[in-house]
Amino acid sequence: MRERLISLLEHFDNWENNITEKENLAAKDALGRFLEKIKNLKPSKEYTKSRITLLHTSYLRHLVVIKKALMERKYTRACNEIITLFNQEPFLQARVLNNLIKLLEEELNY
């Protein structure tokens, strides 16, 4: 499942965001499709810490960077940062999943 979700964003994985406006808007559309998919996920019932830091709140630093990218309309950077989040944090934890959904809804106006 993780790989399938990441595959929705992989084509737009570009931290530098050195692309055309058309490609940037395509990345925004991909983020919208990604949001619709993750809204249907059920959070894990088992508690899991971060794989990297073993901290409960380490996912927050990822959300801050994702929010900044979205506010700056750097949608491929946001894709890159979401992929990083999914690779480093237990994304099915309610604290991660619900906050990511809320952030994407607010910033993408969904």
C-alpha positions, -999 to +999 in steps of 0.1 A: +000+000+000+028+024+009+044+019-025+011+024-043+006+057-025+041+069-032+038+060-068+010+087-071+037+113-063+069+098-076+067+114-110+066+148-092+094+141-067+116+172-072+128+191-041+142+219-061+109+226-079+128+237-110+100+230-134+074+248-155+042+262-141+022+235-160+043+207-144+039+224-110+001+225-114+002+188-125+019+181-092-008+199-074-034+177-091-014+146-081-015+159-045-053+161-047-055+125-060-032+114-033-053+132-007-084+114-019-067+081-015-053+087+020-087+099+032-099+063+027-072+048+049-079+035+083-053+045+110-034+017+127-047+006+161-012-003+172+012+025+185+044+029+165+072+053+170+093+068+142+117+044+124+144+070+123+143+090+156+121+067+178+103+099+189+065+103+191+065+138+175+092+135+149+066+136+121+059+172+129+091+185+113+080+169+080+046+185+082+062+219+088+083+215+056+053+202+036+032+232+048+059+257+038+062+241+003+025+243-002+023+279+010+050+288-015+031+268-042+061+245-046+040+214-052+068+191-064+088+199-033+057+190-013+055+157-031+092+151-023+086+158+014+055+136+016+075+107+001+102+114+028+075+114+055+062+081+042+096+066+042+107+078+076+075+079+097+047+054+105+022+071+082-007+049+093-005+063+128-036+085+134-014+114+146+005+113+112-023+104+088-050+128+103-026+157+104-014+152+069-050+150+056-059+181+075-029+200+061-035+189+025-072+198+028-064+233+041-035+241+017-051+226-014-085+240-006-103+206-007 
